[in-house]
């Protein structure tokens, strides 16, 4: 079964980021997931514009940029000018007065528009955005920190979105507490990609290539 794997780079070893990018790329990762946090929309600071810029320069693989920031339209230009056409940018609809304006800027720059949906955000709240975006990133944990527990009720939201994705022309992605069991359950249902963090990929003292191959060889 084919599904995409994205490396959550906020979990990487920043003592040697160049090696981390190279090892993940050689290990077969599909894209690099960049979590930008401003300490306001979420109670944490994470990756920066400079981190994103460096990773973009160090790999030809696509970037998935997840903006966990208040009013992303105020700074979206800074991010877009440092990305490549075809990279993905996710925003949180609740973080912006007029999210469709921000999504249109992403589209106009040649990027893939996406929204991220928090555990406490209903499908109904983002219904109109689903008609604009190409990717929907469903948070199975509250945003802001790595290593959190999976919130089981999010599974029902994913199943609801799976019934809508063909009609509205978007793909569904999983972010947070991504275990092998979650991939086994939701990849066959139609979730296209999974963001890998500390649950499966990072901090295991094993080669990334070995771990990624094990994930791709999961039995369904």
C-alpha positions, 0 to 999 in steps of 0.5 A: 500500500502506498502512502506518504511519510513526512519527517517532523523536523522539530524533532530532529537533532539540531546539533547536526541538521545538515546530517539529519536532512541528508540521512532522512532524504537517503532513508527514503522520506517523502517530504520535510514537515516544518512546524513554525510556532509563534508562542501566541497561537500555540504556547510554544516556540518552534522552528523559525523562518531561517530553519525553513530556509536552510532545509529548503536549500539542503534538499530537493524533497518537498517541504510541508510548512505548518504555520501555527501562528496568529494572523499568518496573512501578515507574514505569509510573504516572508515564507512564500518567497523562501519556498519552491513552487509545489511546496505545501503551506498549511494555515489554521483557519481560526488564526486568521480573520479572512483565511481565504485571503491567505490561502489565495496568496499561497495559491498565487505563489504556486504553492499547495494550499492546506489547512490544519484542523485542531482536535477541538475544531469541527468539520463544519467550522472549516467546510468552506475552506475544504472547497479551496484547499488541496490538503487537510492536515488533521491534528490528532493531538493539541498543537504546540508540543511533540510527544503528546497522547493521541486523542481517540475522538479525532478518528471520527472526524477523519472518517467524516472527512474521508467521505468528503475528500473526493467530492471536494478534491482534497487529500487527507494527512495525519499529524500527531502521535503517529504510531504503526497502529494508526497507519495500519488503521487509516492508510487503507481508509484513504489517509494519504500521508503521515507526519512522523515524530518521536513516536515512530521516527526520531530518537530511536538510535537506529538508522532512518532508512531502517525505520522508514523501510519498516513502516513502508513494509507494515502488514495491513 
